[in-house]
């Protein structure tokens, strides 16, 4: 914290304090939001602080509010996807997550809703049809998953690994696309 504050300015102290606060709220009693659905989804927005960390460290312009709204839904989606993968283990361990409370199908349908919002944001606020189309394909797959292929059936370990590798490959490609296009920092509306 001292080194980063020296390399940037006093705002880094505020960021570190915020990161510590988010972690405390998520992990420790009396709040321990990780056990209080749906609050454990909302607290994931703390991951956006890493973007602000980079902004302060490199003295960059603040992200547009539209980008932050997109990132909020991205955080919700990413966390809920992990909860769905862990659903049976979390249920067996007595953990209380949004996916455990909602069940597999309703959790996937909530992911569909988050994806619809994300695709809409990408189309209308950023005119990023490439990233929107890739999320749209994931949306279509998720609808097939819910209504045709898996329904309420859990994924096997091999399927989860395959999905994980695929997700990481797509994430890497989308990072390259976002860096190259710059669309997520240039809203049109």
C-alpha positions in Angstrom: 0.0 0.0 0.0 2.9 2.3 0.8 4.6 1.7 -2.5 1.4 2.2 -4.5 0.5 5.3 -2.6 4.1 6.7 -3.3 3.8 5.8 -7.0 0.4 7.5 -7.3 -1.2 9.7 -4.6 -3.5 9.6 -1.5 -6.4 8.2 -3.4 -4.6 4.8 -3.3 -5.2 4.7 0.5 -8.9 5.2 -0.1 -8.9 2.4 -2.6 -7.0 0.0 -0.4 -9.4 0.9 2.5 -12.4 0.2 0.2 -11.0 -3.1 -0.9 -10.4 -4.2 2.7 -13.9 -3.0 3.6 -15.5 -5.0 0.8 -13.6 -8.1 1.8 -14.5 -7.6 5.5 -18.2 -7.2 4.6 -18.1 -10.3 2.4 -16.2 -12.6 4.6 -16.5 -11.7 8.3 -19.2 -11.5 10.9 -21.4 -9.7 11.8 -22.2 -8.9 8.2 -20.6 -11.9 6.3 -22.6 -11.1 3.1 -21.3 -14.3 1.4 -24.1 -16.2 3.3 -26.9 -13.7 2.6 -28.4 -14.1 -0.9 -28.8 -12.1 -3.0 -26.4 -9.6 -1.3 -23.5 -11.9 -2.1 -24.1 -11.0 -5.8 -24.2 -7.3 -5.2 -21.0 -7.2 -3.2 -19.2 -8.6 -6.2 -19.2 -5.0 -7.6 -16.2 -4.6 -5.3 -14.1 -6.2 -8.1 -14.6 -3.0 -10.1 -12.2 -1.4 -7.6 -9.4 -3.0 -9.5 -10.2 -0.8 -12.5 -10.1 2.2 -10.3 -6.8 1.0 -8.8 -5.3 1.0 -12.3 -6.8 4.4 -13.1 -5.3 6.0 -10.0 -1.9 4.2 -10.4 -1.5 5.2 -14.1 -3.2 8.6 -13.8 -5.9 7.7 -16.4 -9.3 9.2 -17.1 -12.2 7.8 -15.0 -14.3 5.2 -16.7 -17.6 6.4 -18.2 -20.6 5.6 -16.0 -22.0 3.3 -18.8 -18.8 1.2 -18.6 -19.3 0.9 -14.8 -22.9 -0.2 -15.2 -21.8 -2.9 -17.8 -19.1 -4.1 -15.4 -21.6 -4.3 -12.5 -23.7 -6.8 -14.5 -20.6 -8.6 -15.6 -19.7 -9.1 -11.9 -23.2 -10.4 -11.1 -23.0 -12.8 -14.1 -19.6 -14.1 -13.4 -20.3 -14.8 -9.7 -23.6 -16.4 -10.4 -22.0 -18.7 -13.0 -19.6 -19.9 -10.3 -22.4 -20.5 -7.8 -24.2 -22.6 -10.4 -21.1 -24.7 -10.9 -20.8 -25.2 -7.1 -24.5 -25.6 -6.4 -24.6 -29.2 -5.4 -21.4 -29.0 -3.3 -22.6 -25.7 -1.6 -26.0 -27.3 -0.9 -24.4 -30.4 0.6 -22.2 -28.2 2.8 -25.1 -26.2 4.0 -24.0 -23.0 2.3 -26.6 -20.5 1.4 -26.0 -18.8 -1.9 -28.4 -17.3 -4.5 -28.0 -20.4 -6.7 -28.8 -22.7 -3.7 -31.9 -20.6 -2.8 -33.1 -20.2 -6.4 -32.1 -23.6 -7.7 -30.3 -24.5 -10.9 -33.0 -23.5 -13.5 -34.0 -20.2 -11.9 -30.3 -19.3 -11.4 -29.6 -19.9 -15.1 -32.7 -17.8 -16.0 -31.3 -15.0 -13.8 -28.1 -15.3 -15.8 -30.1 -15.0 -19.0 -31.6 -11.8 -17.6 -28.1 -10.4 -16.8 -27.0 -11.4 -20.3 -29.9 -9.6 -21.9 -29.0 -6.5 -20.0 -25.3 -6.8 -21.0 -26.1 -7.4 -24.7 -28.4 -4.4 -24.6 -25.8 -2.2 -23.0 -23.2 -3.3 -25.5 -25.5 -2.7 -28.5 -27.1 0.7 -27.4 -24.5 2.4 -25.3 -21.3 1.2 -27.0 -22.4 -0.1 -30.5 -20.0 -3.0 -29.8 -21.8 -5.5 -32.0 -18.8 -8.0 -31.9 -18.8 -8.3 -28.1 -22.6 -8.2 -28.0 -22.8 -11.0 -30.6 -20.4 -13.2 -28.6 -22.5 -12.7 -25.4 -25.6 -13.3 -27.5 -24.2 -16.7 -28.5 -23.6 -17.5 -24.9 -27.2 -16.4 -24.2 -28.5 -18.7 -26.8 -26.4 -21.6 -25.4 -27.7 -20.9 -21.9 -31.3 -21.0 -23.2 -30.5 -24.4 -24.9 -28.9 -25.5 -21.6 -32.0 -24.6 -19.6 -34.7 -25.8 -21.9 -33.2 -28.6 -23.9 -29.8 -30.0 -23.0 -29.2 -30.0 -19.2 -32.3 -28.5 -17.7 -31.9 -29.1 -13.9 -29.2 -31.7 -14.4 -25.8 -30.8 -12.9 -22.7 -30.7 -15.1 -20.1 -33.4 -14.8 -16.6 -32.5 -13.7 -15.3 -33.0 -17.2 -18.0 -30.7 -18.6 -17.1 -28.1 -15.9 -13.5 -28.2 -16.9 -14.3 -27.9 -20.6 -16.6 -24.9 -19.8 -13.8 -23.4 -17.7 -11.2 -23.7 -20.5 -13.7 -22.3 -23.0 -14.6 -19.5 -20.7 -11.0 -18.5 -20.2 -10.3 -18.7 -24.0 -13.3 -16.5 -24.7 -12.3 -14.1 -21.9 -8.8 -13.8 -23.3 -10.2 -13.1 -26.8 -12.6 -10.5 -25.5 -9.8 -8.8 -23.6 -7.8 -8.5 -26.8 -10.9 -7.2 -28.6 -11.7 -4.6 -25.9 -8.2 -3.4 -25.8 -8.0 -3.2 -29.6 -11.4 -1.6 -30.2 -11.6 0.7 -27.2 -15.4 0.5 -27.4 -16.0 0.0 -23.7 -14.4 3.3 -22.8 -16.2 5.2 -25.6 -20.0 5.1 -25.2 -22.0 6.6 -28.0 -25.0 7.5 -25.7 
